[in-house]
Amino acid sequence: MFDRMGRSVVRHPWRAISIWLVVVLACAAAAFWGFGQGGVFDRLENSLSLVPDTESDQVNQAMTDEASGETITVVVSGLDLKADAGDIAAFMADHRGDLAKLKNVDSEFDPFMLPDLTAPQAAAYLSDKEDGFIIALTLKDGLHDGDMQDTIDRVDDAVADLQAQLRADWPKATARDFSSTIMVNTVMDQVKLDLVKGEAVGVPIALILMIIVFGGVLAAGMPIIGAIAAIAVGMGSLWAMTFATTVETFTINITSIIGLALSIDYGLLIVSRYREELARALVDHGYPGDGSRVPRKHAAQPVVRDALEATIRTAGRTVFFSALTIALALCALMVMKAPMLRIIGLSGMIVTLMAVLTATTLVPAVLTLLNRAIIKPSVVTRIPGLRSLVKAVGDSASDHGFFSKLAHWVHRHPWWIMGIVFVLLLTMASPLLNLQTRTAFTDYLPPNNDVTRAYDSIDADYPALQQSSIVVLADAPPSSTGDLVKHLEGLTDVDYVSAPTVLPTDSGRTLINVHVDVANQVGSEVTGYVKDLRAYDAGFGVEIGGSAALQMDFVQSIIDRAWAAGLIMVLAVFVLMFLMTGSLIVPLKAIIINSLSLLASLGATTFIFMNGLLGMPKVMGMETFILVCGLCFGFGLAMDYEVFLLTRVKEFWDKGLTNDEAVERGLQRSGRIITSAAAIIVAVFIGFTFGEMVPIKEIGVALAATVVIDATLVRMLLVPATMTVLGKWNWWAPKPLHWVYSRLKIVH
């Protein structure tokens, strides 16, 4: 298959490029224009519930069904209610109509409409700090997206005018508007900014590193071309998915991170192997392998074709196998109950497939057209000092060098190295023993933003309007819920229990909102109350919802399917690694070592964020879905480097070298590629930590830690050490399985 692919691409490069051009332009048009249906950024949403049909989901759906028009909350602060209550009331009387008359505003309420500010209804809208109040605007029900956005824009303008008028008498006054739609819009805007910022930081650094690795701009640009194509197709695929299901806002960031990293990874391996095969092909055609004498254009064509066909036949098979391993690891997300995780898994599989297709078709096609331009030494290498740097870290066809010497040193001290590395990995994994997880949409709000400040002000200063820690939905009228309310009020740390209210169109059900006075509203304290209340016998049916219940149900849904997800990853990797090596020991060892490496990286990430280190924000808990995605994506990336290394080691083992010699030469040939690829994609991952969204920072750091640990401690030390200890047993398998391998093997 790869022989045919290689011949087809290098003999018809324009055909491959034309196909990719059409696909990329169509996907880019869908993603950014949407053919009149709105681009991908316009169509991304945030689902009402993470796991359908759970108790928290049923409560959430009941509240949504009963809700009328959306409420926009205008938070006014910077005043002195104790001293200026009369003047503020007069001001509101003069300007109240400015908001009420806006199009699609159904009603307006502020506490100064009532004669007694101590009345419960008025007091709920007055700040506990006596420095402000709230205006509630209820919008008409059933507004479409366009009408809703137009109304929000009008309210924004009116609130800005209100603030300007307030400051004429109270210079420190502020007025900020907040609603669920405004919050979603703010997060969506931040998604775009973080995506642009992440790529603006990561891609230039990656390009500079690739110029150093390859010693030329043209060669360095090849993986970037593949990355652009893969990300464009991935974004177009997300756009198509929005017509069938809800696609969460942050999915596009994760897709871009993975697409960029894998495209660079695979492109780097293809171009590096091409440079190696090019040196061989030059010698075969009677030219110096170092490119000091370059054939003319037509004479260079057969050289380029031979090198590219050999590249696709060898490195093309390797990256395809690696991508298949990652895609199957991501299949683990497809068995999860949460649609959000399934969409992330599906989009990750698509962008992985695109990354390997660009690396094996688009990149070779462009290299074919460049012809002798890649053979010639780049002008970049003429820069003083850069030539020696390129020689030190760049790709090399030598069988002897730093990495072979490193492997030889490992052969002499395998047990010591294994012990030290295992202790280091276990130490880095230890923070997971105290892991706290959380799932809260408010974590996506950017800091130092007016919408975030409005939300924080409501949460801190208006107890009656705080987001509920727990929502209790009782199958009884309010008159029958007295004992339940007393029980709720008696719970430790509960500082607010709302009066029981009948759902507007369902007189048989009662709603009670509960707020718990703890810092982490989705932490163990509140989820503990959720468990107790679900077991509480109220004498009638009670359903428990709210953010803590949603977190608990989400975690439980992951635990319920964790065994299936783990089984898929382990079996897929085991089977594929066997078909690559013909060994039962190598796959088993890879699964154990990579799992430990992955736990170490997640432990290190947890330690960084729980303590606010390295410029990262200090968090109360790691985002639950980030840990799940980090496990799946991280496992795939770890197997990526395992494949890069073992394919070269197996190549030399099959040539008859001893186990230690095969490890030394395999590490020498792949070591520079692994470390170079790791440095480059770490730059990409770290680039995404420059944004404002904490969950995206977490996934960036988690994947960067995975790559750093795997490419250094694991791939350079632990794997060679274990292979030294096992010796020829690395390649053992029962005779019947040898027969299976000989007929189904992937790497030849």
N, C-alpha and C positions, 0 to 999 in steps of 0.2 A: 504493500500500500504506500509506504513512504518512498520507495523507489519511483513509483508512478507519479506520486505527488511532486517529488523533486524534479523529474523530467518535465512534467506539465508546467510547473511554475517558471523554471528557468528558460524554457523554450517559448513560452507565451506570457511574458511578464505583463504586457499591456492588458491582456485579458483579465489576469488576476487583479491588477490595479483598478481597472474599469469596474469590475464587479464590486470591489471594496468601496470605490468612490460613490457608486450608486447607493449601496447599502448605508454608508456613513451619512451621506447627504439626506437620505430619506429619514433616517433615525434622528439626525440632528434637527431636521425640520419639524418632526413630530414632537421632539423634546422641547424646543424653544418656541415653536409657533402653534403646533397642535392641529393644523389643518382646520382652523376655525372652531376647534373644540377646547381650546385652552392648552397651553404648554404644560409640561410635567410639573413645574413649580406651582402653576395655578390649580392643578388637579390633586396634588398631595393633600392628605387629610390627617386627622388624628382620631382614631376610633374611640367610640364611647366606652368600650370595655376591651380589656386585653384577652379575656377568655370567654367566649360565648357559652351561655347556658349554665354558668356558675351562679351562685347565690348573689354575689356582688353585681354580676351582670343583670340579673333579673330585677334587683332593686334599682339599678341605674336606668334600665329601660322603663320601669314603671314611673320613675320621676320624670323622665324625658317625655313619655307619652302624656303625662298630666300637665307638663309645663305649657304656659301660654307664650306670649312673645318674649324675646330676649330682653334682659335688663342691662342697661349701661349704667354703671356706677361712677359718678363723678366725685372724686375725693378732693375736698377743699381743706387746706391746712395752712399753717403760718399765721393763725389768728389768735385772739385772746377772747374766748367766749365769756369768761367770767366778767371781764371789764366792758366788753363791747357788744354784748348780746343784743341790746336794743338797736344799735346802729347796723349790726349785721342783718337783723330781721327787717329793718327798713330797706336796706340794700337789696335783699332778696325779693321783697315786695315790688320794688321798682324794676327788677331784671328777670323775674321769674318767667315771664312769657317768652324771653329770648330762646330758651330751650324747648319749652312746651309747644311752640308754634312750628318747630322743625318738621319737615316732611317725614312721615312714617313713625313719628313719636306719638304713641297712644296716650300716655299719661306721664305726669311728673310729680315727684314727691320730694319735699325737703322738710326737716323738722320744724322750721319756722312757719309752716302752714298751720300748725296746731297752736291753740292758745296757751297750752301748758307744756313747757319744754321738759317737765319732769315726768310727763306721762310715758308709760313704757314704749309706745310706738315712736315717740319723739326721741326719747333717750337712746334708743337703739341706733339712731342715726347721728348721734353726737359723740365726738371723740372722748375716750376716757381721759386723755391728757388735756382736755378742754382747749385744744388748739385748732379745732376744725370740725367739719360736719360733712355729711354725704347727701348728694342729690341723686335720686334714683329715677332713671328714665326707662319706662317700659315701651318697647317697640311693638308695632303691630305684628300680629301673628302671620306666619306663612310667607315671610319675605324671601324672595329668591336671592341668589348670591350677588347678582349685580345690584339689586335694590339695597341689600344689606350693606354692601361696601359703600354705596353712595351715601347711605344714611350715616354710616360711621364717619365718613369723610366730613359730612356736614356737622356732625356732633363735635369732631375734632376742632374744626374751625370755630364753632360757637364756644367751646370750652376755652380755647386760646383767647378769644375776645373777653370771656368772663374773667379769666385770670388778669388780663390787662386792666380791666375796669376795677377789679378788687385791689390791685396794686396802687391805684390812685390814692386809696385811703389806708391800705395796709401793705406797705412795701415788700414784706416778706411772704405775702400770700402766694399760694400755688393752687392750681386746679388741674387735676389729671383724671382722664377717663379710663375706665377698665370694664371689660366684659369678656366672656368666653371667646367670642369671635376675634376681638382685639388681641387677646392673648395668643390665639392660634396664628393670627397675622404677624404678630411680633416674632414668634418662633420661626415662622416661615421666612421672614426677612433675614433673620439671623442665620438660618440654614444657608441661604444664598451667599451671605457675606462670609461665613466660615468656609464654605466650599471654595470661593474665589481666593480667600486669604490662604487657605491650606495649600492649594495648588500653586499660588504665587510664591509661596515660601519654599515648598518642597521640590517643585519641578526644576527651577534654576540650579539649586544645590545639586540635585541628582544629575543634571546635565553637566555641570562642572566636574563632578566626580567621574562621570563616564568619559569625558574628554581625557582625564588623567589616565583612566584605565585603558582606553583604546588609543590614546595618543593622536586623536583626530576628531574634528567636529562632525564629519560625515558619518563615521562609524557610530559616534556617540548619539547622533540624532535618530538612528534606526529604532531603538526601543521606544523613544518618545513618540515617533510616528505610530507605532503599534498601540501605544497607550491611548493616544487621542482617538484612534479608531475604535478600540475596545470600549472606552468610556462612552463615546457617542452612541454605540449600539446598545450598551447597557442602559443609558438614560432613555433611549427610544423604547426599550423593552419595558421599563418602569412605566412610561407613559401608556403603553398598551395595557398593562396590568390594571391601571386605575379604572378602566372601563368594566373590569370584572370584580374588583374587590377594593377595599380601602388600603392605600399604600401610605405608610406613616412618613412624616416629613423628613426624619433623619435617615431614612433608608437610602436616599440619594447620596448622602455623605459617605456612608459605609460602602456603597457600591463603587463610588469614585476611588476611595482609599484602596480597596482590594483590586480594582481594575488597574489602577496606576502601578501598584506594587508588583502584581503578577506580570503585567506587560513588560515592565522593566526587567524583572527576573528572567523571563523567558527570552526576551529580546537580547539581553546581555549574554545568555548562554549560547544562543544561535550565532550572534555576531562573533563571540569569542571563538567558538568552534570553527566558524568560517575562516577566521584569521589563521587558525591552526591548519585547517585543510588547504588554505590558499598557499601557505608556505610549502606544503607537500606537493601541491599541484604545480607550482612554479618550478620546483626541482625536477618533477617528472617531465616537464616540457622544456627543460634545458635552461632555466633561468635561476639566478640566485634566490634562495628562499627568503632572504631578508628584504627583498623589494628594492635593492640597490640598482638593479637594472630592470626596467619595466617594459613589457612587450607593448607593441603598438596596439591600437584599438582593436583591429580585426584579429590579431594574433592573441589578444588577451581574452577574447570571448570563450574559446574552449577551456582556458585555464579557469576562468570564473565559473563556467558551467560545471566542470568537474568538481571544483571545490564546493559549490552550493549543493550539488546533488549528494555529495558525501556528507555534507552538513545536515541536510534534511533526513538522510538515511540514519544518521547516528544521533545528533543532538535533537533533531525533530522528533524522533521516537522517544527520547528522554523527556522532553517537555510535554509531549502528549501524555505519556504515562504519569508524569507529575500532576498535570492538570486533571487527569482522570481520578487520581488519588484525592485531590482536593475536592473535586466535585462530589465524589462519593462520601467524603467526610461531611460535606454540607448537606447531604441527604438526611443526616441526623436531624437537622432542623425541620425537615419536612414531616416528621412524625409528631412534632409538638402540637398541642391543642391550640396554642395561641396563633391566630392568623398572622400577626406581626412577624413572628419568628419564621413562619413558613415563607412569607414574602421575602424576607431577608435571605433565607436559604436559597430560594429560587433565583433571585436577582444575583446572588453570589455565584451560583452555578452558571448562569448565563454569561456573566462578565468573565468568569474563568475560562469558559469555552471560547469566548471572543479573544481573550488574551493569547491562548495557544494557537488559534487560527491566524491571528495577525502575525505571530512570531514565525509560523511555518509556511505562510503563503505571502502575505503583504510584504514583510521585511525582506525575504529572499527575492521577491519580484523587484523591489526597489534596488537591492544590491546588484541584481542583474543589469539593470539600466545604468547604474553608476560605473559598471565595467571596471576599467583600469584605475579609476579615481581612488578606489579604496586601496589598491596595491601600492600606489605612490606614497612615500612618507609624507605625512601632513606637515604643513608649515608651522603647526602648533609645536611640533617637536624641535623646531629651531629656536624656540624661546629659551634663553639661558636658564639652566637648572631644571627645566621641565623634561628634557629628554631623559636625564638620569632618574627623575621621579617616575616617569612612564615606564622605564625599564624595571624599576624596583617593584612597582605595584601592578603593572599591566599584565595582560594575558601572555602566556608563554607556552611554547611547545616543548620545553625542556623536561626531561624526566628527573632531573636533579636540581635541587634548590632549597629554599627555606622550608617549604612544607614537607619535602621528603626527609630533610634533616630532623624536623619536628617529629615526624612519624617514627624515625629511627630512635630518637630519644625516648619516645613513648614506649617503644618495644623493650627498652632496657628497664623501665620502671612501671610496668602496667598496673600492678596491684596498688602501689602507692597513689598513682594518679586516679585510679578508680575510687579509692577510698576518699581522697581529698575532694574530688568533684562531687561524689554522692553526698558528702557532708555539706558542701556549699549549696547544693540544690535543695536539700532538705531544710537547711537554715532559711533560704529564701522563700521556701513554701510555707514556713511556720506561721506567718501572719494570717493565713487562711483559717487557722484554728479559732480566731476571734472575728471572723468575717461577719459584717453586717450588710444586708442587702436592702435596697429600697426601689420603689417604682413610683415616681411622682412626676407628673407632667410639668409641674412648676419648676423642676430642676432645669428645664430647657430654657427658661426665661433668662435673657442676658442680664448680667449685673449692671448697675448704674444706668438703668433705662427707666423712663417715666412710667411705663406700664408695670414694670417690676416694683418700682417704688409705690405705686398705687396699691398693688396687691399686698405688699408688705405692710403698708399702713392699715389696710382693712384687717389683715390678720392680727396685727398687734394692738390696734386701738378700738376696734368695734367688735366686741365679743359676740353680739347677736348676729353679726353678718359674716363671721369667720367661716372659712371652709370647714365643714363638719369633719371631725375625726371619724365618727361612726354615724351611719344613718340607719335608724330602726324603722322598719315597715311592719306594722302590726295588723293582723286580720281581725280588727275589733274597732268599735267606735271609740272616740276620745274618752267618753265617760267610763269605759271599762279598763283604761290603761293606767289607773292611779298607782297600783302596786308596781307596775313595770317602771313608771317614772321614778318612784321612790327608790327602787333598786338601782336605777341609772344614776340618780343623784348621790347615792351612797358609795359609788365606786371611787376608790382612791385616785386623786389627780384629776377627776372630772370637775371642770370649773363652769360648765354651762350645759344645761339641758333645756331645749326649747319646749314651749307649750305644745301639747299634742294637737295636731291639726288634721282635718279631714282632707284627703286628696280631692281636688276640685270636682272631678267627675266620677269619683268612686267613693261613695259615702260609707262603704263597708271597710275601708282601710284607713289607718292613721299613720301619720308621719311624725317621727321624733328625731331631731338633730342633736347630736352629742358632741361636745368638744372636750378633749383631754389636754391638760396643761403640761405637755412635754415638748421637748425641742424637736424630736423626730416623730412626725405625725404618722409615719408608716413603719415605725420601729417595733421592737419586740414588746414594749409596754402596751401599745395600742392593739397590736395583733393578738396579744394575750387576752385583752378584753373581748375582742371579736370572738375568739374561741369559746370563752366563758358564756357570752351572750347567746351564741348559737346552741349551747347546751342547756341554757336556762329555760325552765318550764314556767311560762307566763300564763298558762291556762288557755291559750289560743296561739294560732300560728304567728311566728315572728321570723322575719327575714332581715339579715344584717348586711349592710353595704357600706359604701364610703371608701376613701382612699386606702385605709389600712386593710380593709376586707379585700379590696382589689389586689393589693400586694400579696396578701396571704393566699388568695386563690391562684394568682399567677405563679407563685413559687410552688404551690402544690401541684399545679398542672405540669410544671417542669419535672418535679420529682416523680410524678406518675409515669412519665414517658422517658425518663433518663435511661432506664435499662435498655429500652429499644434503641434509643439514639446511640448509646455506647456500643451496643451489639453491632449496629450498622457500621460504625466507624472501624471497630476492631476487625470485623470479618472482611470488610472491603479492603482495608490495608493489608491484612494477612494474606488474602488471596492474591492481590495484585503484586505484593512484594515477592510472594512465592513464584508467580509467573515471570517475574523479572530475574530472580536469582536462582531458582530451583532449590532453595533451601527452606527448611522449616525453622531453623534457629535464627536466621537473620530477621525475618518478619517479627518473631516473638520478641527478640531483643529490641528491635526498633520501636515496637508498641510500648514496652516497659520504659525504655529510656526517654522516648518522646513525651510520654505521659508525665514522667517526673519533671522533665524540662518545662512542660507546659504549666504544671502546678507551681513551679518555682517562679515563672514569669508572672503568673496571676498573683502569687504571694507578694512579689516585689511591687507590683502595681498597686495592690491593696495597701501596702505599707506606705507608699509614696502619697497616695490620696488621703488616707486616714490621718496622716500627720502633716499634710500640706507641704511636702518637700519638693525641691527642684522647680520652684515657681508654680507648682500646681495648686489649685484651691483645696482647702481642707474640707472633707465631706463627712456626713454622718453615716454614710453607707455607700457601697458600690451599687451602681445601677444593675438591676437583676439581669436584664436582657443583654447588657454589655458583657457580663461574665459568661453567659451562654454562648454569645457570638464569639467572644474571645477564645473559648474552649474549642469551638468548631474551626474557626478560621486559623487559630494558632496551631492546632493539630495538623491542619492541612499545610501550613507554611513550614512546620518542622519536617513533615514528610517530604516537602519540596527539596530541602537540602539533603535529606537522606537519599533521595533518588539521585541527585546530582553527584554525590560522592560514590554511592554503591555501583552506579552504572560504570564509572571509570575503574573502580576496583575490580568489578566482575570482568570487565574487558581484559584486564591484565591477567587475572586468574585463569580465564579461558585460554590465554596464550601460553599457559604452562608455567608461569612464575609461581614461586612459593607464596604462601599466604601473606607473610610479612612484606615481601617484595611488592606484591600486588597492592597492599595497603599503602606502602610508601609512594609508589608511582601514581596510584589513584588519587591520593591526597595531594600530591604535587600538581597533577593535572587539573584537579577540581578546586584545590584550596584557594587559589587566587580568585577564581570565579565566585566561590561561595562567600568569601570575605568582602569582595568588591560589591557583589549583589546585596549582601547584608548591609553594608555601609550606605548604599544608595537608597534602598527601600526604607531604612531607618530614617534617613533624611526626609523621605516622603511622609512617613508616619508622624514624625515629630512636627512636620509642617502643619499638620491638622490640629496640633495642640495650641497653635497660636490663635485659634478662634475663641469664641466666648462660651459655647455650649459645653457644659461639663461632661455629659456622656460621650461626646465626640473626642474630648481630651482623653477620657478614660480608655476608649478603644484604641486611640493613637498610641498612648503610652504602653498599653497591654501588648499590642502587636510589635511595637519597637522592642520591648523587653524580651518578647518571645524570640525575635530574630537575633538579638545580641547574644542572649544566653545560648541559643541553639547553634549559632555560627561560630562560637568561641569555645565555651566549656564542653559542649556536647560533640560537635562535629570534628573539632580539631584535637580534642583530648580523650573524651570518654569513649567515643566509637572506636578509634584506633586501639585504645587500651583493651576494650572488651574483645575486639577481633584478635588481638595478640594472644590473650589468655585462651580463647577458644580454638585458635589455630585452624586446622583443617576441618574441625567440627562446624565452623561457620557455614560450610557448604553442604552439610549433611541433610539427607532426606531418605526415606525408605525407597526401595527399588520401584515399587508400584507407582509412587509419585514422580520418580524420575521419568517414567514412561509418559505420565501426564504432562510433565514439564516439557519434554522433548517435542511434543505435538502442539502445545498451546503457549509456549514461551513468547514473551513480548519483546525482549531484547535479544538480538542475535549477534 
